[in-house]
Amino acid sequence: MTRTYPNPCLGAAESSFGSEQGVLEKRIPIGICFQTERSSGPKEPQPQRVSRATAFKTRVGIGSNLKRSARFVSLCFLICNILSSENVYSQINADIVSMDDALEEAVYLQEAKGDLDGAIVLFNRIVESDKAARPLAAEAQFRLAVCLLESGLENRAMKTLETLVDQFPDQTVWVEAALKRLPREFEPTIVPWKDGERLAFEVRNSNNNIVGVSTFVIRASDDGENATWNAFHSEVIDSVVFHAFVAFDQLSFKPTKGAMSHSILGKAKSEYRDQEIVASYEGHDGERSYSFEGKVLDNEQAIYFLRQLPIEVGFKTEFRVFVALSGVVATIGAEIKSVEKLDTIFGEIETYRVALNVMGSIQTYWISADALRRFVKMEISGMVAILSNSQLLDENGMAHFTNEELGYSIGYPGAWTFVERSNPGKGNLQRINFGWPQKQISCGLVVRSAKNTGENLATEVEKLAQESLEQNLRALHNCQLIEGTWQELMLGEVPARSFSAKHESRGGARKYYRGVAYDGERVFIFTGRSKPEDFDVFERECARIFKSIRMHL
């Protein structure tokens, strides 16, 4: 998948988690974007040859249990080795060595000596020769593909296998072996997620420092004619803000519309039609049309498509995604590498590890092997995203956070980001930030300890709110209370006050919402600030969050 960090989600173009040195990697998303090493799994048994010289039968067999570590060889280094091997083997007199002997020698180099470069040269010679019998040529073609795979040249290997299937349909043994290694067409048959599912991840760099958060939310809707899944992806990585949305049909999985917003790369919207995608970009007049044939998913669907794959080690498939910000339709290769035990927020569970080949970059995902198929870990471009929270949103689309130690809970819009600050600041018990990635604005809650003066709580909270307003009237340029916004509230059994004000700043006019609550021991101060054009909607969301606070007295 392509991820704009974001992820890490899932890719073909990314927009970054950002580097440790603070240099931003400007990529475009596919779920989340990372890069991991590839490793070859246990060697699969291959079809046996029909005949071999007796001496050769004593060599390592095709079905041996040998395992080799993946070889990370650069293209230039590989070419140099192939050329040097070519010089060695070109000395073999082709008039003396038969094609069968050449195949036998190539298999010996491949299986017994592990000389993949030398084996590739000989297998290539057989494949390109018009003297090799069809069974022998088919075997050489297959073995050539295996050597290419083990050398890390997956694209060449896949093309070699496709050629085998196309040109040697009568060689069923080798065709069947090739088909097992080629990606299979796949149509999803299960829907493991539930309406209102919210998965939140902590994103860490190579030093294991938390550098951001990533959130995935999916909601169901039905207007009587179309049943749709609406997927939201939000993240904040090293101050870079990303948000994406896609709507897709619940039955066909076909996308209908999507949107992406990136604080550096800009904003894009896309509409999916029959064999055509129409995209528009903020700051650019008109629309752009992208034609395609076959099935194409939106980039943000990839994270859900992977959860529908069969849990079958060795399963491979390919799918295509459209990345609106880059206007690219990217082909993604997916393979189930292994089933592994992993420590998670649910305890130690069984997961299946999926490797994605995204335009030559490898991303890795661990998905729970239970009925819910939740992502629990992702690795992309040196970054690691670990599942930190999994919950279902309430009927109002709110997620919830509870602090047992401080004895309170708070709700917030499920598609928003949530960050609990590790350093709340002097005198504060806790500081929480909520982000609205779609609007690229945020708000926050501060919890402070307070002495009980013995006065009526309602009287005391009135004083605290008035003091808060007066401080801002003095500190902020041209600050004024917005008429009619002062409200007396009850948060359960705890009295509270809220108001809105406006002021001038270097960046222009601003409006802010503030809520203050007092339970006799702690003061809760909630603040949200935005530009005037966004404030009407933002004020309502801030009020919804503040009014959701409940103290566990």
C-alpha positions in Angstrom: 0.0 0.0 0.0 1.2 3.4 -0.3 1.4 5.6 2.6 1.9 9.1 3.0 3.8 9.8 6.0 1.2 8.2 6.9 1.0 4.0 6.6 4.1 4.1 7.5 -0.1 2.4 5.5 0.4 1.3 3.6 3.5 2.9 0.1 3.5 3.4 -3.5 4.2 7.0 -2.8 4.7 8.1 0.8 4.7 11.2 2.7 6.6 10.5 5.7 7.3 9.7 9.1 10.3 12.0 8.7 13.9 11.0 9.4 15.7 10.9 12.7 17.8 13.9 11.8 14.5 15.8 11.3 14.8 15.8 7.5 11.3 15.0 6.2 10.9 12.2 3.7 8.2 13.5 1.3 6.4 10.4 0.2 2.9 9.5 -0.6 0.8 7.0 1.4 -0.2 3.5 1.2 -1.0 2.6 4.7 2.1 3.5 6.3 5.5 3.6 4.8 8.6 1.7 5.9 11.3 -0.3 4.4 12.4 -3.7 5.8 14.8 -6.4 4.8 13.5 -9.3 2.9 14.4 -12.9 3.9 13.9 -16.1 2.1 11.8 -18.7 4.0 12.3 -22.4 4.1 13.1 -23.8 0.7 10.0 -25.3 -1.1 10.3 -28.8 -2.6 10.5 -28.6 -6.4 9.4 -31.2 -9.0 11.9 -34.0 -9.5 13.8 -34.4 -12.7 12.8 -37.5 -14.8 16.4 -38.6 -15.2 19.9 -37.9 -13.8 23.3 -39.5 -14.1 24.1 -41.8 -11.3 26.9 -39.7 -10.0 24.6 -36.7 -9.8 22.1 -38.7 -7.7 24.6 -38.6 -4.9 24.6 -34.8 -4.9 22.2 -32.7 -2.8 18.7 -33.5 -4.0 16.1 -31.0 -5.2 13.9 -31.7 -2.2 16.7 -31.2 0.4 16.0 -29.3 3.5 18.8 -26.8 2.9 17.9 -23.2 3.8 19.8 -20.2 2.6 19.9 -16.7 4.0 18.5 -14.1 1.6 21.3 -12.5 -0.5 21.1 -8.8 -0.7 23.1 -8.1 -3.9 23.1 -4.8 -5.7 22.4 -4.9 -9.4 25.9 -3.8 -10.4 27.5 -6.4 -8.2 25.3 -9.1 -9.6 26.0 -8.1 -13.2 29.8 -8.1 -12.5 29.5 -11.6 -11.1 27.4 -12.8 -14.0 29.9 -11.4 -16.4 32.8 -13.1 -14.6 30.9 -16.4 -14.5 30.1 -16.0 -18.2 33.8 -15.8 -18.9 34.4 -19.0 -16.9 31.6 -21.0 -18.4 32.0 -19.7 -22.0 35.1 -21.8 -22.1 33.0 -24.9 -22.0 32.7 -26.3 -25.6 29.0 -26.2 -26.4 29.6 -28.9 -29.0 30.9 -31.3 -26.3 28.6 -30.5 -23.4 25.0 -31.5 -24.1 22.0 -29.5 -22.9 21.3 -32.3 -20.4 24.8 -32.1 -19.0 24.6 -28.3 -18.8 21.4 -28.6 -16.9 22.9 -31.2 -14.6 25.9 -29.0 -13.9 23.6 -25.9 -13.3 21.5 -27.9 -10.8 24.7 -28.9 -9.1 25.9 -25.3 -8.8 22.5 -24.3 -7.6 21.8 -27.0 -5.1 25.2 -28.3 -3.9 27.5 -25.3 -4.2 25.1 -22.5 -3.8 26.7 -20.7 -6.8 23.6 -18.9 -7.9 25.5 -16.6 -10.3 27.1 -19.6 -12.1 23.8 -21.5 -12.2 22.0 -18.4 -13.6 24.5 -18.3 -16.5 24.0 -22.0 -17.4 20.2 -21.9 -17.0 20.0 -18.9 -19.2 22.1 -20.7 -21.9 19.7 -23.6 -21.9 16.6 -21.3 -22.0 18.0 -19.4 -25.0 19.2 -22.5 -26.8 17.1 -24.0 -29.6 18.7 -27.4 -29.0 17.1 -28.1 -25.6 14.1 -30.5 -25.5 10.9 -29.0 -24.2 10.9 -30.9 -20.8 14.5 -29.8 -20.2 13.9 -26.2 -21.3 10.9 -25.9 -19.0 12.9 -27.2 -16.1 15.7 -24.8 -16.8 13.2 -21.9 -17.0 11.7 -22.8 -13.6 15.1 -23.2 -12.0 16.3 -20.0 -13.5 13.3 -18.2 -11.8 14.2 -19.9 -8.5 17.8 -18.7 -8.7 16.6 -15.1 -9.5 14.2 -15.2 -6.5 17.0 -16.3 -4.2 19.2 -13.5 -5.6 16.6 -10.9 -4.8 15.5 -10.3 -8.4 11.8 -10.8 -7.9 10.5 -8.9 -10.9 12.8 -10.9 -13.3 11.8 -14.1 -11.6 8.1 -13.4 -11.9 8.5 -12.7 -15.7 10.5 -15.9 -16.1 7.7 -17.9 -14.5 5.1 -16.2 -16.6 7.1 -17.1 -19.7 7.2 -20.7 -18.6 3.4 -20.9 -18.1 2.8 -19.2 -21.5 5.3 -21.1 -23.6 5.3 -24.5 -22.0 1.6 -25.3 -21.3 2.3 -29.0 -22.1 4.9 -29.3 -19.3 2.4 -29.6 -16.6 4.8 -30.5 -13.7 6.8 -27.3 -14.2 3.8 -25.2 -15.0 2.1 -26.3 -11.8 5.3 -25.5 -9.8 5.4 -22.0 -11.5 1.8 -21.3 -10.7 2.4 -21.9 -7.0 5.0 -19.2 -7.0 3.1 -16.7 -9.2 0.7 -14.2 -7.6 -2.9 -15.5 -7.6 -6.0 -13.5 -8.4 -7.9 -12.9 -5.2 -11.4 -11.8 -4.4 -12.2 -11.1 -0.8 -14.8 -13.3 0.8 -14.7 -12.2 4.5 -15.2 -8.9 6.3 -13.3 -9.2 9.6 -13.8 -5.6 10.8 -16.8 -4.3 12.7 -18.7 -1.0 12.2 -17.0 1.6 14.4 -13.7 -0.1 14.7 -10.9 2.2 15.7 -7.2 1.1 15.7 -4.6 3.5 17.1 -0.8 3.1 16.7 2.2 4.6 18.3 4.9 5.3 15.6 8.5 4.8 16.7 11.8 5.6 14.9 14.9 3.3 14.8 15.9 4.6 18.3 12.5 3.4 19.6 11.4 7.0 20.3 7.8 7.8 19.8 7.6 10.3 16.9 3.9 10.2 16.1 0.5 8.5 16.1 -1.6 6.9 13.4 -5.3 6.1 13.5 -7.7 4.0 11.4 -11.4 4.2 11.7 -14.1 2.4 9.6 -17.9 3.1 9.7 -20.8 1.6 7.8 -23.5 3.6 6.1 -26.6 2.7 4.1 -28.8 5.1 2.3 -31.3 2.5 1.2 -29.7 2.1 -2.2 -26.0 1.6 -1.4 -24.3 0.0 1.5 -20.9 1.6 2.0 -17.8 1.3 4.1 -16.3 4.7 5.1 -12.7 4.4 6.1 -10.7 7.3 7.8 -7.0 7.4 8.3 -5.3 10.1 10.3 -1.8 10.6 11.5 0.6 13.1 12.9 4.3 12.3 12.4 7.1 14.7 13.4 4.6 17.6 13.1 3.5 16.5 9.6 -0.3 16.0 9.5 -2.0 13.5 7.2 -5.6 12.6 6.7 -7.3 10.3 4.2 -10.8 9.1 3.5 -12.3 6.5 1.1 -15.8 5.2 0.6 -16.2 1.8 -1.0 -19.1 -0.6 -1.7 -19.6 -3.2 1.0 -20.3 -6.0 -1.5 -18.1 -5.4 -4.5 -15.3 -3.6 -2.5 -15.2 -1.0 -5.4 -14.2 2.5 -4.3 -16.6 5.3 -5.0 -14.8 8.4 -3.7 -11.7 9.4 -1.8 -9.8 12.3 -0.4 -6.2 13.0 0.9 -4.9 15.9 2.9 -1.2 16.4 3.7 0.3 19.4 5.5 3.2 19.6 3.0 2.0 17.9 -0.2 -1.5 19.5 -0.3 -5.0 18.2 -0.8 -6.7 16.0 -3.4 -10.1 14.4 -4.0 -10.9 11.5 -6.3 -14.1 10.1 -7.8 -14.1 6.5 -9.1 -16.1 5.8 -12.3 -16.2 2.9 -14.7 -12.5 2.4 -15.8 -11.8 6.0 -14.9 -10.6 8.1 -11.9 -11.4 11.8 -11.9 -9.2 13.8 -9.4 -9.1 17.4 -8.4 -6.2 19.2 -6.5 -6.4 22.2 -4.2 -4.9 25.2 -5.9 -5.2 23.8 -9.4 -8.1 24.6 -11.8 -10.0 21.8 -13.4 -9.9 18.0 -13.0 -7.5 15.3 -14.1 -8.7 12.1 -15.5 -6.8 8.7 -15.2 -7.9 5.8 -17.3 -7.3 2.2 -16.2 -8.4 -1.3 -17.1 -9.4 -4.0 -14.5 -9.7 -3.5 -10.8 -8.1 -0.6 -8.9 -8.5 0.1 -5.2 -8.0 3.4 -3.4 -4.7 3.6 -1.5 -6.6 3.7 1.8 -8.4 0.4 1.1 -5.1 -1.6 1.0 -5.0 -1.8 4.8 -8.4 -3.6 4.8 -7.7 -5.7 1.7 -4.7 -7.3 3.5 -6.9 -8.3 6.4 -9.0 -10.4 3.9 -6.1 -12.5 2.6 -6.2 -16.2 3.4 -3.9 -17.3 6.2 -1.8 -19.5 4.0 2.0 -19.3 4.2 3.4 -18.8 0.7 0.2 -17.2 -0.7 0.9 -14.5 -3.1 -1.3 -12.0 -4.9 -1.1 -8.6 -6.6 -3.4 -5.7 -6.6 -3.4 -2.1 -7.8 -4.0 1.1 -5.8 -4.6 4.7 -6.8 -2.7 7.4 -4.8 -4.6 10.6 -5.3 -1.8 13.0 -4.2 0.6 11.6 -6.8 -1.9 10.5 -9.5 -0.2 7.1 -9.6 -1.8 3.7 -10.1 0.7 1.4 -8.4 0.9 -2.4 -8.5 1.4 -3.9 -5.1 2.7 -7.5 -4.5 1.6 -9.2 -1.3 2.9 -12.5 0.2 2.1 -14.3 3.4 5.6 -15.0 4.8 5.0 -16.8 8.0 2.7 -17.3 11.0 4.4 -15.9 14.2 3.7 -15.4 17.9 3.8 -11.7 18.9 3.5 -9.8 22.1 0.7 -7.3 21.7 -1.8 -5.2 23.8 -3.9 -8.4 23.7 -1.1 -10.5 25.2 0.9 -13.0 23.2 -1.1 -13.9 20.1 -0.6 -15.7 16.8 -0.2 -13.4 13.8 0.5 -13.8 10.1 3.3 -11.7 8.6 2.6 -10.1 5.2 5.3 -8.6 3.1 4.4 -6.0 0.5 6.5 -5.1 -2.5 5.6 -1.5 -3.2 7.5 -0.3 -6.3 10.6 -2.2 -5.1 10.3 -1.1 -1.4 9.4 -3.8 1.1 6.8 -3.1 3.8 5.9 -5.6 6.5 2.6 -6.0 8.4 1.6 -8.3 11.3 -2.1 -9.2 11.4 -3.8 -11.1 14.2 -4.8 -14.6 13.1 -8.1 -14.5 14.8 -11.5 -13.7 13.4 -11.0 -9.9 13.7 -7.7 -9.8 11.7 -6.5 -6.6 13.4 -3.2 -5.0 12.5 -0.9 -5.2 15.5 2.4 -4.0 14.0 3.8 -2.4 10.8 7.3 -1.7 9.6 7.9 0.8 6.8 11.0 2.8 5.9 12.7 2.2 9.2 9.7 3.2 11.2 7.6 0.8 13.4 4.0 1.3 14.2 2.7 -0.6 17.2 -1.0 -1.0 18.0 -1.6 0.9 21.3 -5.4 1.0 21.4 -8.3 -0.9 19.9 -12.0 0.0 20.5 -15.4 0.3 19.0 -16.8 3.9 18.8 -20.1 4.6 20.6 -23.3 5.5 18.8 -22.2 9.1 18.5 -19.0 8.1 16.8 -16.9 8.9 19.8 -13.8 7.1 21.1 -13.1 7.2 24.9 -10.1 7.6 27.1 -10.1 6.7 30.8 -7.4 7.6 33.4 -8.0 5.3 36.3 -5.3 6.9 38.4 -6.8 10.4 38.1 -10.3 9.0 38.1 -11.9 10.6 35.0 -12.8 9.8 31.4 -13.2 11.8 28.2 -14.7 11.2 24.7 -13.5 12.5 21.4 -14.4 12.1 17.7 -13.2 8.7 16.6 -11.4 9.9 13.4 -9.3 12.4 15.4 -5.8 11.7 16.7 -5.2 11.4 20.5 -1.8 12.0 22.1 -1.1 11.8 25.8 2.0 14.0 26.5 4.7 12.2 28.5 5.7 15.6 30.0 2.6 17.4 31.1 4.4 20.5 32.3 5.1 21.9 35.7 2.1 21.8 38.0 0.0 19.7 35.6 -1.1 16.2 36.3 -1.9 15.4 32.7 -1.9 17.0 29.2 -3.7 15.5 26.2 -3.8 16.8 22.7 -6.6 16.0 20.2 -6.0 16.6 16.5 -8.5 17.1 13.7 -6.3 16.1 10.8 -8.9 16.9 8.1 -8.8 20.6 9.2 -5.2 20.5 10.5 -6.3 22.0 13.8 -6.1 20.7 17.4 -7.3 21.2 20.9 -6.2 20.0 24.3 -7.0 19.2 27.9 -4.9 20.0 30.9 -5.6 18.5 34.3 -4.2 20.3 37.4 -4.3 19.7 41.1 -6.1 22.3 43.2 -6.7 23.0 46.8 -10.1 22.7 48.2 -11.1 26.1 49.5 -14.2 24.8 51.2 -16.4 27.1 49.1 -19.3 25.9 47.0 -18.0 24.1 43.9 -20.1 26.2 41.6 -18.9 29.4 43.1 -15.3 28.2 42.9 -15.5 27.1 39.2 -17.1 30.5 38.3 -14.0 32.2 39.8 -11.6 29.9 38.0 -13.3 30.5 34.6 -13.4 34.3 35.2 -9.7 34.3 36.0 -8.9 32.3 32.9 -10.8 34.8 30.7 -9.2 37.8 32.4 -5.7 36.3 31.9 -6.4 36.0 28.2 -7.9 39.5 28.0 -4.6 40.9 29.3 -2.2 38.5 27.4 -3.8 38.3 24.0 -4.0 41.2 21.5 -7.4 42.7 21.2 -9.0 39.8 23.0 -12.8 39.9 23.5 -15.4 37.6 24.9 -17.9 36.5 22.2 -21.3 37.7 23.3 -23.7 35.0 24.4 -21.1 32.2 24.7 -20.7 32.1 28.5 -22.4 28.9 29.8 -23.0 27.2 33.1 -22.7 23.4 32.7 -22.8 20.3 34.8 -20.4 17.5 33.8 -22.3 14.7 35.6 -22.2 16.0 39.2 -19.3 18.4 38.6 -20.0 22.1 37.9 -18.3 23.7 34.8 -18.2 26.8 32.8 -17.4 27.4 29.1 -17.0 30.4 26.8 -15.6 31.5 23.5 -13.4 34.5 22.7 -11.7 36.1 19.8 -8.3 37.9 19.4 -5.6 39.0 16.9 -2.3 37.2 16.4 0.6 37.4 14.0 -1.1 34.8 11.8 -4.3 36.7 11.7 -7.6 36.6 13.5 -8.3 33.7 15.8 -11.2 32.4 17.9 -11.0 30.0 20.8 -13.2 27.8 23.0 -12.5 27.2 26.6 -14.1 24.9 29.2 -13.3 24.9 32.9 -14.4 22.3 35.4 -13.6 21.8 39.2 -14.3 18.8 41.4 -12.8 20.1 44.6 -9.4 18.5 44.0 -8.6 19.0 40.3 -9.2 21.6 37.7 -9.9 20.5 34.1 -9.1 23.2 31.5 -10.0 22.4 27.8 -8.9 24.8 25.0 -9.4 24.7 21.2 -8.3 27.5 18.8 -8.9 28.0 15.1 -9.3 30.5 12.3 -12.7 32.2 12.2 -13.8 30.4 9.0 -13.4 27.0 10.8 -14.7 28.0 14.2 -18.4 27.3 14.0 -17.9 23.6 13.4 -14.8 23.4 15.6 -16.5 25.1 18.5 -19.3 22.5 18.4 -16.7 19.6 18.4 -14.8 21.2 21.2 -18.0 21.6 23.3 -18.9 17.9 22.6 -15.5 16.8 23.9 -15.5 19.0 27.0 -19.1 18.0 27.9 -18.1 14.3 27.7 -15.8 14.6 30.7 -16.9 12.6 33.6 -15.1 12.5 37.0 -15.3 9.2 39.0 -16.1 10.7 42.4 
